[in-house]
Structures are given as C-alpha cells and as structure tokens.
C-alpha cells in the first residue's frame, strides 16, 4: 500500500468528553458479550478508551499490545510489533481508539485470533477487522484526538 498523505483532509475534533462518552457506550455494548478475563489496550491510541472500558466492565487485568503503524500524519504500508501479550487472546478484550485501513487490526487478529477486538471509532475500510465499534466515521475524515490536538482558533468554513 502506498503512503497516503492526509494533507487537505477533513478533520473531526474529538474532545475528552466525547471520547469518554463514546468509550462508555462501547462498554455498554460489551456487557453481555463477556465475561472477559482481561483487557488489552493497543498503544498508544487504545490506552485511554481501554481504561474507561476496563472501569465500566470491572476488569482489573490490563495489558498492552504495542504496534507502530502511524508516523505523524502519514499512513504507511507496514506495522511493527514492539510488544505482544502471550497466548492467542482467549478471553481477552482488545481495545483501540480507531480502526482506519484495518492494517493494525490484521496484525492484532493474527497475533490474538481468539480475542474480542473492539474500537470506539471505525472507518469503512477497517470495520471488518473489529467485532464491535460505536461510531462510524467517513474514510476521508482524520480524527483529532485530544492527545493529538492543541486548542487554537480556527477559521470559518466559508469566508
């Protein structure tokens, strides 16, 4: 897959309040899907929603899977696994903030095929990689998560 430059894309800001609300909605969808023995956050984006979901589902065993696949605002062709939990994912809930192209999701599926994989936000190209998500997002929209964006004035859409 060639690099895709997101310059000129549409942006959607996600506030801390929105992320918290949407992560709680995801947890509500999962109440009857368990029980889960633990939760695995995909770093870095999945850390915050995984914390919210873990609290809501009363999960105390929390682990991470560390995959590097995004470089600033350019989406590249590869994914590097930096750390993975042991096992095949049996009984585990894997949480990420967003599934975009599905590349990271495929890596996670290959490593933890028996895990239940969820994201808060999902774009069409990646939706087949996850078992559940809460908010569908157009493929051409770049999400600005609260940890990635600064508060600053923005010009109106039309002048």
GINORJO-V133516 format. One record per backbone hydrogen bond with DSSP energy under -0.5 kcal/mol. CO is the residue of the C=O (numbers start at 1). NH is the residue of the N-H. E is the energy in kcal/mol with one decimal. If there is no record, write none. Layout:
CO|NH|E / CO|NH|E
This chain:
3|5|-0.5 / 4|6|-0.5 / 4|75|-1.7 / 6|9|-2.1 / 10|142|-3.3 / 12|144|-2.8 / 13|15|-0.6 / 15|19|-2.6 / 16|20|-2.5 / 17|21|-2.5 / 18|22|-2.9 / 19|23|-2.6 / 20|24|-2.2 / 21|25|-1.9 / 22|26|-2.0 / 23|27|-2.2 / 24|28|-2.3 / 25|29|-1.6 / 26|30|-1.1 / 27|30|-0.7 / 27|31|-0.9 / 28|31|-0.5 / 30|33|-1.6 / 30|34|-0.9 / 38|93|-2.0 / 39|63|-2.6 / 40|95|-2.8 / 41|43|-0.7 / 41|65|-2.3 / 42|46|-2.8 / 43|67|-0.9 / 44|47|-1.7 / 45|49|-0.6 / 46|50|-2.2 / 47|51|-1.8 / 48|52|-1.9 / 49|53|-2.8 / 50|54|-2.9 / 51|55|-1.9 / 52|56|-2.4 / 53|57|-2.4 / 54|59|-2.7 / 55|58|-0.9 / 58|60|-0.5 / 60|62|-0.8 / 61|39|-2.7 / 63|41|-2.7 / 65|43|-2.3 / 65|67|-0.7 / 66|82|-3.5 / 66|83|-1.4 / 67|69|-0.7 / 68|80|-2.3 / 69|76|-0.9 / 70|72|-0.5 / 71|74|-2.3 / 73|6|-1.2 / 74|71|-1.8 / 74|76|-0.7 / 75|4|-1.8 / 79|81|-0.5 / 80|68|-2.6 / 80|82|-0.7 / 83|66|-2.6 / 88|114|-2.8 / 88|115|-0.5 / 89|92|-2.7 / 91|37|-2.6 / 91|38|-1.0 / 92|94|-0.5 / 92|116|-2.7 / 93|40|-3.1 / 94|118|-3.1 / 95|42|-2.6 / 96|120|-1.3 / 97|121|-2.4 / 98|100|-0.5 / 99|123|-2.6 / 100|126|-0.6 / 102|106|-2.3 / 103|107|-1.7 / 104|108|-2.5 / 105|109|-2.8 / 106|110|-2.3 / 107|111|-1.9 / 108|112|-3.2 / 112|115|-1.6 / 114|91|-0.6 / 115|117|-0.7 / 116|94|-2.7 / 116|118|-0.5 / 117|131|-3.4 / 117|132|-1.1 / 118|96|-1.6 / 119|134|-0.5 / 120|134|-1.4 / 120|135|-2.6 / 121|99|-1.6 / 122|137|-2.7 / 123|126|-1.4 / 123|127|-1.1 / 126|129|-2.2 / 127|130|-1.2 / 132|119|-1.8 / 134|136|-0.5 / 135|122|-2.4 / 137|124|-0.6 / 138|141|-1.6 / 140|10|-1.1 / 141|143|-0.6 / 142|12|-2.0 / 143|145|-0.8 / 144|14|-2.9 / 145|148|-2.2 / 145|149|-0.9 / 150|152|-0.5
